[in-house]
Amino acid sequence: MKIEDLRKIREKTEKEMVLRDGKARIKVVVGMGTSGIAAGARETLKTLLDEVAKRELHDIIVSQAGERGLSSSEPIVTIYEAGKPTIVYGNVSIDIARKIVAAHLVNGNPVSDSVIEVNS
């Protein structure tokens, strides 16, 4: 998968996400720095975008960020949800990304065995 392919997927998904009142319920951020990309963050990002689109989760935004300084835990995914602690997941493979969407984003249950940090 090339960067241009990911860019097209992201643009398509963003166009399809008509968020209520212009606000997202949840923001998902994938670390796409050098170590994240080397560890598979492109595939993680694509999986998250595909799962959110497939489930028609229009109140969730998936975006990218740079390095967090946790290269041994890449790919890293951070979940921001209003009124709840920020959850940081580490070593997020394609399978774990699917679990995050199903358990955390849809049902509100963080995938505890993949959580590396919780911030209030």
DSSP file (Angstrom, degrees, kcal/mol; ACC not computed):
  #  RESIDUE AA STRUCTURE BP1 BP2  ACC     N-H-->O    O-->H-N    N-H-->O    O-->H-N    TCO  KAPPA ALPHA  PHI   PSI    X-CA   Y-CA   Z-CA
    1    1 A M              0   0    0      0, 0.0     2,-0.2     0, 0.0    42,-0.1   0.000 360.0 360.0 360.0 135.1    0.0    0.0    0.0
    2    2 A K     >  -     0   0    0      1,-0.1     4,-1.8    40,-0.0     3,-0.4  -0.612 360.0-112.6-100.9 160.4    1.3    3.4   -1.0
    3    3 A I  H  > S+     0   0    0      1,-0.2     4,-2.5    -2,-0.2     5,-0.2   0.883 118.4  56.7 -58.5 -39.7    0.9    6.7    0.8
    4    4 A E  H  > S+     0   0    0      1,-0.2     4,-2.2     2,-0.2    -1,-0.2   0.872 104.0  53.1 -61.9 -36.9   -1.3    8.0   -2.1
    5    5 A D  H  > S+     0   0    0     -3,-0.4     4,-2.2     2,-0.2    -1,-0.2   0.924 110.6  46.8 -62.7 -44.5   -3.6    5.0   -1.6
    6    6 A L  H  X S+     0   0    0     -4,-1.8     4,-2.8     1,-0.2    -2,-0.2   0.893 110.0  53.7 -63.6 -40.0   -4.0    5.9    2.1
    7    7 A R  H  X S+     0   0    0     -4,-2.5     4,-2.6     1,-0.2    -1,-0.2   0.913 109.5  47.9 -60.9 -43.4   -4.6    9.5    1.3
    8    8 A K  H  X S+     0   0    0     -4,-2.2     4,-2.4     2,-0.2    -1,-0.2   0.908 112.2  49.1 -65.0 -42.0   -7.4    8.6   -1.1
    9    9 A I  H  X S+     0   0    0     -4,-2.2     4,-2.6     2,-0.2    -2,-0.2   0.928 112.4  48.5 -62.4 -45.2   -9.0    6.3    1.4
   10   10 A R  H  X S+     0   0    0     -4,-2.8     4,-2.8     1,-0.2    -2,-0.2   0.926 112.0  48.3 -61.8 -45.7   -8.8    9.0    4.1
   11   11 A E  H  X S+     0   0    0     -4,-2.6     4,-1.9     2,-0.2    -1,-0.2   0.904 112.9  48.4 -62.4 -41.7  -10.3   11.6    1.8
   12   12 A K  H  X S+     0   0    0     -4,-2.4     4,-1.6     2,-0.2    -1,-0.2   0.929 113.5  47.0 -63.6 -45.5  -13.1    9.3    0.8
   13   13 A T  H  X S+     0   0    0     -4,-2.6     4,-1.2     1,-0.2    -2,-0.2   0.909 110.2  52.3 -64.9 -42.2  -13.9    8.4    4.4
   14   14 A E  H  < S+     0   0    0     -4,-2.8     3,-0.3     1,-0.2    -1,-0.2   0.877 108.2  51.7 -62.6 -37.1  -13.8   12.0    5.5
   15   15 A K  H  < S+     0   0    0     -4,-1.9    -1,-0.2     1,-0.2    -2,-0.2   0.861 110.3  49.2 -66.2 -34.7  -16.3   13.0    2.8
   16   16 A E  H  < S+     0   0    0     -4,-1.6     2,-1.4    -5,-0.1    -1,-0.2   0.687  91.4  87.7 -77.9 -18.5  -18.6   10.2    3.9
   17   17 A M     <  +     0   0    0     -4,-1.2     2,-1.1    -3,-0.3    -1,-0.1  -0.651  53.6 178.3 -87.1  89.5  -18.5   11.2    7.6
   18   18 A V        -     0   0    0     -2,-1.4     2,-0.2     3,-0.0    40,-0.1  -0.797  22.0-152.1 -90.4 100.3  -21.2   13.8    8.0
   19   19 A L    >   -     0   0    0     -2,-1.1     3,-1.9     1,-0.1    40,-0.1  -0.527  18.5-105.3 -83.2 137.9  -20.8   14.5   11.7
   20   20 A R  G >  S-     0   0    0      1,-0.3     3,-2.4    -2,-0.2    -1,-0.1  -0.386 101.1  -9.1 -59.7 128.8  -23.7   15.7   13.8
   21   21 A D  G 3  S-     0   0    0      1,-0.3    -1,-0.3    -2,-0.1     3,-0.1   0.689 120.8 -74.3  54.6  20.7  -23.4   19.4   14.6
   22   22 A G  G <  S+     0   0    0     -3,-1.9     2,-0.4     1,-0.2    -1,-0.3   0.622 108.2 113.1  72.3  11.6  -19.9   19.3   13.1
   23   23 A K    <   -     0   0    0     -3,-2.4     2,-0.3    37,-0.0    -1,-0.2  -0.929  59.1-138.6-121.4 142.8  -18.6   17.4   16.2
   24   24 A A        -     0   0    0     -2,-0.4    36,-0.2     1,-0.1     3,-0.1  -0.740   6.0-147.6 -94.6 145.2  -17.2   13.9   16.5
   25   25 A R  S    S+     0   0    0     34,-2.5    57,-0.8    -2,-0.3     2,-0.4   0.861  88.3  18.7 -73.7 -38.1  -18.1   11.7   19.5
   26   26 A I  E     -aB  60  81A   0     33,-1.7    35,-2.3    55,-0.2     2,-0.5  -0.992  65.2-155.9-137.1 140.4  -14.7   10.0   19.3
   27   27 A K  E     -aB  61  80A   0     53,-2.7    53,-3.0    -2,-0.4     2,-0.5  -0.982   9.9-163.5-116.9 127.2  -11.4   11.0   17.7
   28   28 A V  E     -aB  62  79A   0     33,-3.4    35,-3.2    -2,-0.5     2,-0.5  -0.941   6.4-167.8-110.8 125.4   -9.0    8.2   16.9
   29   29 A V  E     -aB  63  78A   0     49,-2.8    49,-2.8    -2,-0.5     2,-0.5  -0.962   5.3-159.5-121.0 126.4   -5.4    9.2   16.2
   30   30 A V  E     -aB  64  77A   0     33,-2.5    35,-2.1    -2,-0.5     2,-0.6  -0.893  23.5-123.2-105.0 128.0   -2.8    6.9   14.7
   31   31 A G  E     +a   65   0A   0     45,-2.7    45,-0.3    -2,-0.5    35,-0.2  -0.585  32.1 176.1 -70.8 115.7    0.9    7.6   15.2
   32   32 A M        +     0   0    0     33,-3.7    35,-0.2    -2,-0.6    34,-0.2  -0.101  30.0 128.6-116.8  34.1    2.3    7.9   11.7
   33   33 A G  S  > S-     0   0    0     33,-0.4     4,-2.8     1,-0.1     5,-0.3  -0.169  79.5 -84.1 -74.8-179.2    5.9    8.9   12.5
   34   34 A T  H  > S+     0   0    0      1,-0.2     4,-2.3     2,-0.2     5,-0.1   0.905 130.3  44.4 -56.4 -47.5    8.9    7.0   11.0
   35   35 A S  H  > S+     0   0    0      2,-0.2     4,-1.4     1,-0.2    -1,-0.2   0.858 113.1  52.6 -70.3 -32.6    8.9    4.3   13.7
   36   36 A G  H  4>S+     0   0    0      2,-0.2     5,-2.5     1,-0.2     4,-0.5   0.937 110.8  46.0 -64.7 -46.7    5.1    3.9   13.5
   37   37 A I  H ><5S+     0   0    0     -4,-2.8     3,-1.3     1,-0.2     5,-0.3   0.915 111.3  52.5 -62.2 -43.0    5.2    3.4    9.7
   38   38 A A  H 3<5S+     0   0    0     -4,-2.3    -1,-0.2    -5,-0.3    -2,-0.2   0.816 109.1  51.0 -62.2 -29.7    8.1    1.0   10.0
   39   39 A A  T 3<5S-     0   0    0     -4,-1.4    -1,-0.3    -3,-0.2    -2,-0.2   0.475 131.7 -88.0 -88.7  -2.6    6.0   -1.0   12.6
   40   40 A G  T <>5S+     0   0    0     -3,-1.3     4,-1.8    -4,-0.5     3,-0.4   0.654  75.9 144.1 110.0  18.5    2.9   -1.2   10.4
   41   41 A A  H  ><S+     0   0    0     -5,-2.5     4,-3.0     1,-0.2     5,-0.2   0.797  70.1  62.0 -63.4 -28.7    1.0    1.9   11.2
   42   42 A R  H  > S+     0   0    0     -5,-0.3     4,-2.5     2,-0.2    -1,-0.2   0.943 107.2  43.7 -60.8 -46.0   -0.2    2.3    7.5
   43   43 A E  H  > S+     0   0    0     -3,-0.4     4,-2.4     2,-0.2    -2,-0.2   0.882 113.4  51.9 -66.4 -38.5   -2.0   -1.0    7.7
   44   44 A T  H  X S+     0   0    0     -4,-1.8     4,-2.4     2,-0.2    -2,-0.2   0.934 111.2  47.2 -62.4 -46.7   -3.4   -0.1   11.2
   45   45 A L  H  X S+     0   0    0     -4,-3.0     4,-2.7     1,-0.2     5,-0.2   0.928 112.2  49.6 -60.3 -47.0   -4.7    3.2    9.9
   46   46 A K  H  X S+     0   0    0     -4,-2.5     4,-2.7    -5,-0.2    -1,-0.2   0.908 111.0  49.9 -60.5 -42.6   -6.3    1.6    6.8
   47   47 A T  H  X S+     0   0    0     -4,-2.4     4,-2.8     2,-0.2     5,-0.2   0.925 111.4  48.1 -62.9 -45.4   -8.0   -1.1    9.0
   48   48 A L  H  X S+     0   0    0     -4,-2.4     4,-2.5     2,-0.2     5,-0.2   0.932 113.5  47.3 -61.7 -45.8   -9.4    1.5   11.3
   49   49 A L  H  X S+     0   0    0     -4,-2.7     4,-2.3     1,-0.2    -2,-0.2   0.922 114.0  47.8 -60.5 -45.0  -10.7    3.6    8.4
   50   50 A D  H  X S+     0   0    0     -4,-2.7     4,-2.9    -5,-0.2    -2,-0.2   0.916 113.4  46.9 -63.1 -44.4  -12.2    0.6    6.7
   51   51 A E  H  X S+     0   0    0     -4,-2.8     4,-2.0     2,-0.2    -2,-0.2   0.897 112.7  48.7 -67.3 -40.7  -13.9   -0.7    9.9
   52   52 A V  H  <>S+     0   0    0     -4,-2.5     5,-2.4    -5,-0.2     4,-0.3   0.916 116.1  44.0 -64.4 -42.8  -15.3    2.7   10.8
   53   53 A A  H ><5S+     0   0    0     -4,-2.3     3,-1.1    -5,-0.2    -2,-0.2   0.920 112.0  52.3 -67.4 -43.9  -16.7    3.1    7.3
   54   54 A K  H 3<5S+     0   0    0     -4,-2.9    -2,-0.2     1,-0.3    -1,-0.2   0.863 113.6  43.4 -61.0 -37.1  -18.0   -0.4    7.1
   55   55 A R  T 3<5S-     0   0    0     -4,-2.0    -1,-0.3    -5,-0.2    -2,-0.2   0.436 109.1-126.6 -88.7  -0.2  -19.9    0.0   10.4
   56   56 A E  T < 5 +     0   0    0     -3,-1.1     2,-1.5    -4,-0.3    -3,-0.2   0.912  42.3 171.5  54.8  48.1  -21.1    3.5    9.3
   57   57 A L    > < +     0   0    0     -5,-2.4     3,-1.2     1,-0.2    -1,-0.2  -0.666   1.7 172.1 -88.5  82.9  -19.8    5.2   12.4
   58   58 A H  T 3   +     0   0    0     -2,-1.5    -1,-0.2     1,-0.3   -38,-0.1   0.566  68.4  61.4 -75.1 -10.0  -20.4    8.7   11.3
   59   59 A D  T 3  S+     0   0    0    -40,-0.1   -34,-2.5   -35,-0.1   -33,-1.7   0.093  89.2  85.6-104.7  24.1  -19.6   10.3   14.6
   60   60 A I  E <   -a   26   0A   0     -3,-1.2     2,-0.5   -36,-0.2   -33,-0.2  -0.989  59.4-159.6-126.2 130.6  -16.0    9.0   14.7
   61   61 A I  E     -a   27   0A   0    -35,-2.3   -33,-3.4    -2,-0.4     2,-0.5  -0.921   2.4-160.9-108.3 133.3  -13.0   10.8   13.1
   62   62 A V  E     +a   28   0A   0     -2,-0.5     2,-0.2   -35,-0.2   -33,-0.2  -0.965  25.2 157.5-111.8 125.9   -9.8    8.8   12.3
   63   63 A S  E     -a   29   0A   0    -35,-3.2   -33,-2.5    -2,-0.5     2,-0.3  -0.761  32.4-111.0-138.0-176.4   -6.7   11.0   11.9
   64   64 A Q  E     +a   30   0A   0    -35,-0.2     2,-0.3    -2,-0.2   -33,-0.2  -0.833  23.5 178.8-120.9 156.2   -2.9   10.9   12.0
   65   65 A A  E     -a   31   0A   0    -35,-2.1   -33,-3.7    -2,-0.3     3,-0.1  -0.890  27.1-107.7-142.8 174.6   -0.2   12.3   14.2
   66   66 A G        -     0   0    0     -2,-0.3   -33,-0.4     1,-0.2    -1,-0.1   0.079  62.8 -36.8 -87.8-156.8    3.6   12.2   14.4
   67   67 A E        -     0   0    0    -35,-0.2    -1,-0.2     1,-0.1   -35,-0.0  -0.298  37.2-168.9 -66.5 146.9    5.9   10.4   16.8
   68   68 A R        -     0   0    0     -3,-0.1    -1,-0.1   -37,-0.0    -2,-0.0   0.412  49.5-108.6-110.6  -5.4    5.0   10.2   20.5
   69   69 A G  S    S+     0   0    0      1,-0.0     3,-0.1     2,-0.0    -2,-0.1   0.681  92.4 109.0  85.2  18.5    8.4    8.9   21.6
   70   70 A L    >   +     0   0    0      1,-0.1     3,-2.5     2,-0.0     4,-0.3  -0.382  31.2 154.1-119.3  52.2    7.2    5.4   22.3
   71   71 A S  G >   +     0   0    0      1,-0.3     3,-1.0     2,-0.2    -1,-0.1   0.756  67.4  61.6 -58.9 -27.6    8.8    3.6   19.4
   72   72 A S  G 3  S+     0   0    0      1,-0.2    -1,-0.3    -3,-0.1    -2,-0.0   0.632 107.2  46.8 -73.2 -10.9    9.0    0.3   21.2
   73   73 A S  G <  S+     0   0    0     -3,-2.5    18,-4.0    17,-0.1    19,-0.3   0.294  93.2 167.4-111.5   7.5    5.1    0.3   21.3
   74   74 A E    <   +     0   0    0     -3,-1.0     2,-0.1    -4,-0.3    16,-0.1  -0.330  48.9  56.8 -69.9 152.6    4.4    1.3   17.7
   75   75 A P  S    S-     0   0    0      0, 0.0    17,-2.4     0, 0.0     2,-0.4   0.548  79.9-171.4 -68.5 141.6    1.9    1.3   16.0
   76   76 A I        -     0   0    0    -45,-0.3   -45,-2.7    14,-0.2     2,-0.4  -0.885  11.0-170.7-110.2 136.5    0.2    3.5   18.6
   77   77 A V  E     -BC  30  89A   0     12,-1.8    12,-3.5    -2,-0.4     2,-0.4  -0.995   5.3-161.8-126.8 129.1   -3.5    4.5   18.5
   78   78 A T  E     -BC  29  88A   0    -49,-2.8   -49,-2.8    -2,-0.4     2,-0.5  -0.933   3.9-155.2-114.1 133.7   -5.0    7.1   20.8
   79   79 A I  E     -BC  28  87A   0      8,-3.1     8,-1.9    -2,-0.4     2,-0.5  -0.938   7.4-169.4-111.9 120.2   -8.7    7.4   21.5
   80   80 A Y  E     +B   27   0A   0    -53,-3.0   -53,-2.7    -2,-0.5     2,-0.4  -0.943  11.5 169.7-108.9 124.7  -10.1   10.7   22.6
   81   81 A E  E >   -B   26   0A   0     -2,-0.5     3,-2.1     3,-0.4   -55,-0.2  -0.990  39.5-106.9-138.0 126.8  -13.7   10.8   23.9
   82   82 A A  T 3  S+     0   0    0    -57,-0.8    -2,-0.0    -2,-0.4   -57,-0.0  -0.222 102.7   9.2 -54.7 131.9  -15.3   13.8   25.6
   83   83 A G  T 3  S+     0   0    0      1,-0.2    -1,-0.3     0, 0.0     0, 0.0   0.505 114.4  90.4  78.4   4.2  -15.8   13.3   29.3
   84   84 A K  S <  S-     0   0    0     -3,-2.1    -3,-0.4     1,-0.0    -1,-0.2  -0.911  85.5 -89.7-129.4 157.3  -13.7   10.1   29.4
   85   85 A P        -     0   0    0      0, 0.0     2,-0.4     0, 0.0    35,-0.2  -0.299  46.1-107.1 -61.7 149.1  -10.0    9.3   30.0
   86   86 A T  E     - D   0 119A   0     33,-3.0    33,-2.6    -6,-0.1     2,-0.5  -0.653  34.9-150.6 -76.3 131.0   -7.8    9.3   26.9
   87   87 A I  E     -CD  79 118A   0     -8,-1.9    -8,-3.1    -2,-0.4     2,-0.5  -0.907   7.8-162.4-108.8 130.0   -6.8    5.7   26.1
   88   88 A V  E     -CD  78 117A   0     29,-2.8    28,-3.2    -2,-0.5    29,-1.4  -0.959   6.0-162.4-114.6 123.1   -3.5    4.9   24.4
   89   89 A Y  E     -CD  77 115A   0    -12,-3.5   -12,-1.8    -2,-0.5     2,-0.3  -0.806   5.9-156.8-102.4 144.4   -3.1    1.5   22.7
   90   90 A G        +     0   0    0     24,-2.3   -16,-0.2    -2,-0.3     3,-0.2  -0.862  66.5  17.3-121.1 157.4    0.3    0.1   21.8
   91   91 A N  S    S-     0   0    0    -18,-4.0     2,-1.1    -2,-0.3    -1,-0.2   0.912  76.6-172.7  53.6  48.8    1.5   -2.5   19.3
   92   92 A V        -     0   0    0    -17,-2.4    -1,-0.2   -19,-0.3   -48,-0.1  -0.622   3.7-176.9 -83.1 100.6   -1.8   -2.2   17.4
   93   93 A S     >  -     0   0    0     -2,-1.1     4,-2.5    -3,-0.2     5,-0.2  -0.227  45.7 -92.7 -80.5 177.7   -1.9   -4.9   14.7
   94   94 A I  H  > S+     0   0    0      2,-0.2     4,-2.0     1,-0.2     5,-0.1   0.918 128.1  49.6 -59.6 -44.3   -4.7   -5.2   12.2
   95   95 A D  H  > S+     0   0    0      1,-0.2     4,-1.9     2,-0.2    -1,-0.2   0.904 111.7  47.4 -63.9 -41.6   -6.4   -7.7   14.4
   96   96 A I  H  > S+     0   0    0      2,-0.2     4,-2.7     1,-0.2    -1,-0.2   0.885 108.1  56.3 -67.9 -37.0   -6.2   -5.4   17.5
   97   97 A A  H  X S+     0   0    0     -4,-2.5     4,-2.0     1,-0.2    -1,-0.2   0.915 107.5  48.9 -59.3 -42.4   -7.4   -2.5   15.4
   98   98 A R  H  X S+     0   0    0     -4,-2.0     4,-2.4     1,-0.2    -1,-0.2   0.897 111.1  50.2 -63.7 -40.0  -10.5   -4.5   14.5
   99   99 A K  H  X>S+     0   0    0     -4,-1.9     4,-3.3     2,-0.2     5,-0.6   0.893 107.4  54.4 -64.7 -39.5  -11.0   -5.3   18.2
  100  100 A I  I  X>S+     0   0    0     -4,-2.7     5,-2.2     2,-0.2     4,-1.2   0.923 110.7  45.7 -60.9 -44.4  -10.6   -1.7   19.2
  101  101 A V  I  <>S+     0   0    0     -4,-2.0     5,-1.9     3,-0.2     6,-0.2   0.962 119.3  40.4 -62.9 -50.9  -13.4   -0.7   16.8
  102  102 A A  I  <>S+     0   0    0     -4,-2.4     5,-0.8     3,-0.2    -2,-0.2   0.937 128.4  27.6 -65.9 -48.6  -15.7   -3.5   17.8
  103  103 A A  I  <5S+     0   0    0     -4,-3.3     6,-2.7    -5,-0.2     4,-0.4   0.954 132.4  25.7 -82.4 -52.3  -15.1   -3.4   21.6
  104  104 A H  I  X<S+     0   0    0     -4,-1.2     4,-1.5    -5,-0.6    -3,-0.2   0.967 126.7  36.6 -82.6 -55.0  -14.1    0.2   22.4
  105  105 A L  I  4<S+     0   0    0     -5,-2.2    -3,-0.2     2,-0.2    -4,-0.2   0.885 129.7  30.3 -70.7 -38.0  -15.6    2.4   19.7
  106  106 A V  I  4<S+     0   0    0     -5,-1.9    -3,-0.2    -6,-0.3    -1,-0.1   0.913 135.8  23.1 -85.8 -46.5  -18.9    0.5   19.2
  107  107 A N  T  4<S-     0   0    0     -5,-0.8    -3,-0.2    -4,-0.4    -2,-0.2   0.478  96.6-120.9-105.8  -3.3  -19.5   -0.9   22.7
  108  108 A G  S  < S+     0   0    0     -4,-1.5    -4,-0.3     1,-0.2    -3,-0.1   0.689  70.5 126.7  75.4  17.8  -17.5    1.4   25.0
  109  109 A N        -     0   0    0     -6,-2.7    -1,-0.2    -7,-0.1    -2,-0.1  -0.894  55.2-137.3-113.1 103.3  -15.2   -1.3   26.4
  110  110 A P        -     0   0    0      0, 0.0     2,-1.5     0, 0.0     3,-0.1  -0.199  22.4-114.5 -56.2 148.4  -11.5   -0.6   26.0
  111  111 A V    >   -     0   0    0      1,-0.2     3,-2.2   -15,-0.1     4,-0.5  -0.677  37.0-168.7 -84.8  87.4   -9.3   -3.5   24.9
  112  112 A S  G >  S+     0   0    0     -2,-1.5     3,-1.0     1,-0.3    -1,-0.2   0.764  75.8  60.9 -58.4 -34.3   -7.4   -3.7   28.2
  113  113 A D  G 3  S+     0   0    0      1,-0.2    -1,-0.3    -3,-0.1    -2,-0.1   0.592 110.2  43.3 -73.1  -6.3   -4.7   -6.1   27.2
  114  114 A S  G <  S+     0   0    0     -3,-2.2   -24,-2.3   -18,-0.1     2,-0.3   0.406  86.4 111.4-113.0  -1.3   -3.5   -3.6   24.5
  115  115 A V  E <   +D   89   0A   0     -3,-1.0   -26,-0.3    -4,-0.5     3,-0.1  -0.590  33.0 171.0 -76.4 130.1   -3.8   -0.4   26.6
  116  116 A I  E     +     0   0A   0    -28,-3.2     2,-0.3     1,-0.3   -27,-0.2   0.545  66.1  15.9-112.2 -12.8   -0.4    1.2   27.4
  117  117 A E  E     -D   88   0A   0    -29,-1.4   -29,-2.8     2,-0.0     2,-0.4  -0.967  52.9-164.4-160.7 141.6   -1.5    4.5   28.9
  118  118 A V  E     -D   87   0A   0     -2,-0.3     2,-0.5   -31,-0.2   -31,-0.2  -0.994  13.1-169.8-129.1 124.6   -4.6    6.1   30.4
  119  119 A N  E      D   86   0A   0    -33,-2.6   -33,-3.0    -2,-0.4    -2,-0.0  -0.958 360.0 360.0-118.6 128.5   -4.8    9.9   30.8
  120  120 A S              0   0    0     -2,-0.5    -1,-0.1   -35,-0.2   -33,-0.1   0.471 360.0 360.0 -78.3 360.0   -7.5   11.7   32.7
